[in-house]
Amino acid sequence: MSDEAIQEPLEQRYGLTEITDLGQYSTALTRLLERGRRERCVALLSEAEAYAAAELLGQFAQLDPHATLNQLAASLASRLYSCLGA
């Protein structure tokens, strides 16, 4: 990874700096998720951390299952559970 990439804020690196509302935020995160599915995978979390993240995302998703961000959380939770073999 280059020094420039490390210095660049994450929001800027992943295209989230121009977001003005929740709809745009959901769309941008969905695009980012799709991009992530095409990139090489590396382990960033332990299995226990991934499980905890999946649980939290799943709980958030259940608050309002029809909201766009909650659906995204459910999708991420499902992918984490799948990777964990749950």
N, C-alpha and C positions, 0 to 999 in steps of 0.2 A: 504494500500500500504506500502511496506516495505521501510525502510530508504535507503537500497541499490538501490531499483528501482528509488527512487527520485534522488539519486546522479548519477546514470548512465545516460550518454548523450542520448537524444532521438534517434539520428541517430544510436547509438549502440544498444539500446533497440529494435528498429524496423528493424534492419538488413540492414542499409543503409551505413555502414562505408566502405565497400569494393567495392563500385560502381566506375567504371572507365569510363563509357560513358553513353550517353542518353538512349541507348537501354536497358542497364542493369538497369538504374534508372526507366524507364517505367515498366519493368518487375517486379522489386522489389515493386514499388508502387501498381501495379495491384495485386500482391500477398497480400500486406498489406490490400488493399481494400477488397479482398475476406475474409481475416482473420477477418476484422472488421465486416463483415456481419454475422459472426457466434458468435461474442461476445455480451455480454449484453450491451444494450444501456443505456446511461446516457445523460442527458441534459448538454451540455457544452456551448452552445450559446443561446442567446435570439432569438426569432423569427426574429427580425429585423436584427441581426447579421448574422443569417443563410441565410436570403434573400439576404443580401449584398454579402455574400460569393458566393451564387449561381449565382448572376448576374455577379460577377467578373470572376468566372470559366466559365460561358457561353460565355462571351466576349472573353476570352482567347481561348476557344475552336473554335470560329469562325475564328480566325486568319489563321489557317491551319487545316481544318477539318480532313485531312487524316493523320496528324502526330500522332504518338502513344500517346505522352503526351497530346495533344489536345483532343484526343478521351477519355482519362482518365478524363480530366477536364470536358468534356461533360457528362460523366457517373456520376461523382460526383455532378455536377450541377443538373442533372435530379433527382438523389436520394434526394437531398436537397429540390428541388421543390416538389417532391412527398410527402416528410414528412411534408412540409408546406401546402399541400393541393392545390397547384397551378396547 
